[in-house]
Amino acid sequence: MTMFLDDDTRDFLMSGVSIMLASRNAQLIPSIARAKGCNVVPGASPRLRLFISAIQAGDLLDDVRSSRMISATFSVPSTHRTLQFKGTDASIQSLQVDERALIDRYVEQFISAIGPLGFSAEFTRAFFASPPDEVVIEFTPSEGFQQTPGPAAGARLT
């Protein structure tokens, strides 16, 4: 099943939301990493391109290479509005030259999102700091879920 991503959802995924990625190995041991942004590739089957530091996400990258399974959770820190997407066709790809600007924009948006919660810009930049080693995990969302706390949490997206 392919997920349809409307404009509101696409804009949400590409904003300054918190993005956590998860996978697992053959022994079902989970791995996680924080993404540094997302790009939605439009089309009949939209794909998500998530940017991560290779050195900070070694276990996750190994697990994605072997299982091709990924879960991406997008959450607004101030409101906890949360969406989760899963895929079974994840692959590791090189960061495209123009995607560096998307990472920079994402970090600035995240600074704006968590600044009112008491986090300084310096803290947030240090939080996302890494060598310039970013890679991309790309996948087609096959399942999506509303995960905002409340009565609709866990509801499937269509």
Secondary structure, DSSP 8 states (H G I E B T S, - for coil): ------HHHHHHHTSS-EEEEEEE-TT--EEEEE-S-EEEE-SSS-EEEEEEETTTTHHHHHHHHHH--EEEEEE-TTT--EEEEEES--EEEE--TTHHHHHHHHHHHHHHHHGGGT--HHHHHHHH---S-EEEEEE---EEEE-SSSTTTT-B--
